[in-house]
């Protein structure tokens, strides 16, 4: 699989894991043992990555570029 094709597939797999994690968390169980730890780690990692990308983009849009 070529790199341009792989990135969207990887992103879809991450999103699927995030959705599975959310679905597991919505199950009314007294214990969180039903939550897949790999999916939870993927969801948290995905959210951190997206947050950092949004923050970087926002900060870049606020700073004027200096030309030397």
C-alpha positions, -999 to 999 in steps of 0.1 A, spaced: 0 0 0 14 34 -9 19 61 17 -8 85 5 -33 55 7 -21 43 40 -25 75 60 -64 77 56 -66 39 63 -46 43 95 -67 73 105 -99 53 99 -85 24 120 -77 49 148 -112 64 146 -128 29 147 -108 21 179 -119 54 194 -156 46 186 -153 11 200 -138 26 232 -167 50 236 -192 23 229 -175 1 256 -176 30 281 -214 35 275 -221 -1 285 -237 0 319 -212 -22 338 -200 -17 374 -165 -24 363 -145 -10 334 -131 -45 326 -152 -45 294 -131 -16 279 -104 -28 256 -72 -12 269 -57 -10 234 -87 9 221 -86 32 252 -49 39 246 -56 46 209 -85 69 218 -64 89 243 -34 91 219 -56 102 190 -72 129 211 -38 142 223 -25 143 187 -56 161 175 -54 186 203 -17 193 198 -23 198 160 -52 222 167 -32 241 192 -1 243 169 -23 256 141 -40 281 163 -7 294 177 8 296 142 -22 317 130 -17 342 158 20 348 154 31 371 127 59 357 106 92 376 110 112 381 78 149 384 85 
